Amino acid sequence: MDHMSGPYPVRGSVCLPETELMWRFSRSSGPGGQHVNTSDSQVELRFDLARTEALPEVWKQRALERLAGRLVGGVVTVRASEHRSQWRNREAAAVRLAALLAEATAPPPKPRRPTRVPRGINERRLREKKQRSETKRGRSARHWG
């Protein structure tokens, strides 16, 4: 098998280090013919987020907080079995992990600055509301002889 087409960038110049990735392979379920019964094409990629030195400390804390529901002992796990070949599943799992970490380490969005409704818009809304009520009041039956 050839080497992988890494490195996998998380954000900026930060990449997933190949030495910190733990791979596990197993038989994939689903169709695939006779070959699939003998090959371990499903890939499970594990990354120890709590102990990694590859991410800046601020990013690591942010990721640990945001991925708390997915972590088991500080380790994040990604599975891939959509392809028939183990190599393509390895690629898919590594890309998925990099995307997950990129999203988890992204800075929080800027807080929304509340804006005031312009006076003209508010006045127009009230004027239209008044016209509508006049129209509806004109429909009432009590004014008809």
ABEGO torsion letter per residue (X at the ends): XBBBAOBBBABEABBBBAAABBBBBBBBBEBGEAAAAABBABBBBBBBAAABAABBAAAAAAAAAAAAAABBGGBBBBBBAABABAAAAAAAAAAAAAAAAAAAABBBBBBBBBBBBBAAAAAAAAAAAAAAAAAAAAABAAABX
